[in-house]
Amino acid sequence: MGRALGSLKEKGVATVKIDLQRFARTWIRSGGMRAAQHVGQELGLTKELFAYWGNTRSSALQRWTGAIESVVLSKLESPLVVFVDEIDYVRSLPFRQTSSLRASGSATTAARTTPLSRS
């Protein structure tokens, strides 16, 4: 994954790595906000993501995908690739997976065939 990240960055592609081992245990309490904060820091969009997150009343998954579509993709001039690492770790957690965590696997699969487009 490290080589792919470096290679894409060299080609001008915005990249973010989300390590689910780092975020999975706090995902439920934060509703995904900690992962969104990480994306904001990596891409220089922290203020914009916080503003979107604070003004949106929807499920964690809807906020997450909405933040990517409405904030990140509208601000970036380059393509974006999000790497999700440690998906297997989530399956081993001692609590029931939330729809947000389960959907991360579905979103990963969907992104392979249906990338988000800019409006």
C-alpha positions in Angstrom: 0.0 0.0 0.0 2.9 2.4 0.8 4.3 2.2 -2.7 0.8 2.8 -4.2 0.3 5.8 -2.0 3.7 7.2 -3.0 3.2 6.5 -6.7 -0.2 8.1 -6.8 1.0 11.2 -4.9 3.8 11.6 -7.5 1.2 11.6 -10.2 -0.8 14.4 -8.5 -3.5 12.2 -7.0 -4.8 13.1 -3.6 -4.5 10.1 -1.3 -5.7 9.3 2.2 -5.1 6.1 4.2 -7.7 5.3 6.9 -6.4 2.7 9.3 -9.5 1.1 10.8 -7.5 -0.3 13.6 -6.9 3.2 14.7 -10.5 4.5 14.3 -12.8 1.5 14.7 -13.0 1.6 18.5 -13.9 5.3 18.5 -16.1 5.2 15.4 -19.3 4.5 17.3 -18.8 7.2 19.9 -17.7 9.8 17.3 -20.0 8.7 14.6 -17.1 8.6 12.2 -15.9 12.1 13.0 -12.4 11.0 14.0 -11.9 9.4 10.6 -13.3 12.5 8.9 -11.0 14.7 11.0 -8.0 12.6 9.8 -9.1 13.0 6.2 -9.4 16.8 6.8 -5.9 16.9 8.2 -4.4 14.9 5.4 -6.1 17.1 2.7 -6.0 20.5 4.4 -9.8 20.6 4.7 -10.3 20.3 8.5 -12.4 23.5 8.9 -14.6 22.7 6.0 -15.3 19.1 7.2 -16.0 20.3 10.8 -18.4 22.9 9.5 -20.2 20.3 7.3 -20.2 17.7 10.1 -21.7 20.2 12.7 -24.5 21.3 10.3 -25.6 17.9 9.2 -28.3 15.9 11.0 -28.1 12.4 9.5 -26.7 9.0 10.2 -22.9 8.6 10.5 -22.7 6.9 7.2 -24.7 9.6 5.4 -22.5 12.3 7.1 -19.4 10.4 6.0 -20.3 10.0 2.4 -21.8 13.4 2.3 -18.6 15.0 3.6 -16.6 13.2 0.9 -19.0 14.2 -1.9 -19.9 17.7 -0.8 -16.7 18.9 0.8 -13.7 16.9 -0.3 -14.5 16.3 -3.9 -15.8 19.8 -4.4 -12.6 21.3 -3.0 -10.0 19.1 -4.6 -8.8 19.7 -8.1 -7.2 16.3 -8.4 -8.7 12.8 -8.2 -8.9 11.3 -4.7 -8.1 7.7 -3.7 -9.0 6.6 -0.2 -7.2 3.5 1.1 -9.0 1.6 3.9 -6.6 -0.6 5.8 -7.3 -3.2 8.5 -10.8 -4.1 7.4 -10.2 -7.5 8.9 -9.5 -6.0 12.3 -13.1 -4.6 12.4 -14.5 -8.1 11.9 -12.6 -9.3 15.1 -14.0 -6.6 17.4 -16.0 -7.8 20.4 -19.1 -5.7 19.6 -21.7 -5.8 16.9 -20.6 -3.9 13.8 -22.6 -0.7 13.2 -24.1 -0.1 9.8 -21.3 2.5 9.2 -18.6 0.0 9.8 -20.3 -2.7 7.7 -20.9 -0.3 4.9 -17.2 0.6 4.7 -16.7 -2.8 3.2 -19.6 -2.3 0.8 -18.4 1.2 -0.1 -14.9 -0.2 -0.8 -16.4 -2.7 -3.2 -18.7 -0.2 -4.8 -15.9 2.3 -5.3 -14.0 -0.2 -7.4 -16.8 -0.1 -10.0 -18.6 3.2 -9.4 -16.3 6.1 -8.4 -17.9 9.2 -7.0 -18.1 12.0 -9.5 -17.8 15.7 -9.0 -20.9 17.9 -9.4 
